[in-house]
Amino acid sequence: ERSGIINIALDGIMIFGAFAGAIAAHGLRQDPFFVDHNQLLFCVCLLIAAVSGAAFSLLLSFSAINLKADQTIGGTALNLLAPAVTLFITKVLFNKDKLEMETAVDSAGKNRDFGYALLNGDLGAAGQVFFDKAYISTFIALILFVLLSVWIYKTKTGLRMRSCGEHPQAAASVGINVVKMRYLGTTISGALAGFGGYAYVATVANGTAEGTVAGMGFLAIAIMIFGNWKPVGIALGSLLFGFLKCLAVTYNKSLIQPLESHEWMKTLLANNEGFKAFYEAIFKNMYFYNLIPFVTVLIVLAFTSKRSRAPKAEGIPYDKGAR
């Protein structure tokens, strides 16, 4: 978006990238070499997903830059197109309504083997967090985040891209190719979305690609707005919403069990049927915790949207003759 293109199509690009990565995983797992090298298989599939996402994003680039079409409508069209295309191909190739990757968690490749080699078999508490309990995609994403943050603020190309999102006519007047910069920005965005889509499907979604990424693309857009289009704000927003997302998985052990261990809580539940019914319907309901990240997005955006500063030329088709 720093280059001036609104990428509403993130969700669709994530779906397409996830599908391409799933197809790659399905095929490569037939090779004995990749069966014995899960980490490498996962990295190759991430790369294929990123390339596919970048290719799919070219549809948005062409419609927004060359055809000067409305970027929001173009992105929405791609969000509708991606799940339809992926489900259609899955039906044609596999005669299934969804594509499942065999032993998805293993193929995603946690860092356990590398951790044992590094720590001589003694992982310890810190080692378990960073190696046994984490996926390699997490560390790749962190490295990409740092490198791209430095690139967009500290390099000549990054400065040129940001100028195209603020005042493309002024950028063009000093010899910057606005079309090239906007294509570059959208393609990088598509590659990252494809990477994120496959990482989500192979880990959180437990290896099932069925035409959805549970709205993670729209959540990413909300986090970007929350972070005011700046890396530090986006990082903090991602950590906040990631934490809230984890509540839905760990709520029973992290919240419910400690709360119910108190005597006052046991007494309240035993003596108050109305409170017990409310407590079980809300606080012991997994779907309640699944809602928390998205409700938080609405609340946060309601209070922070007035302070948001989007790139000035975002969403405006580039016209060489305009001033």
Protein Blocks (a to p, Z undefined) as FASTA:
>chain_A
ZZopacfklmmmmmmmmmmmmmmmmmmmmpmklmmmmmlmmmmmmmmmmmmmmmmmmmmm
mmmmmnopafklmmmmmmmmmmmmmmmmmmmmnopabdcdehkllmnopaklmmmmmnno
pnojmlmmmmmmpcfklmmmmmmmmmmmmmmmmcmklmmmmmmmmmmmlmmmnopafklm
mmmmmmmmmmmmmmmmmmmmmmmnnopaehiahhmmmmmmmmmmmnoopaklmmmmmmmm
mmmmmmmmmmmmmmmmmmmmpmklmmmmmmmmklmmmmmmmmmpmklmmmmmmmmmmmmm
mmmmmmpccdfkgoiacdfkbZZ
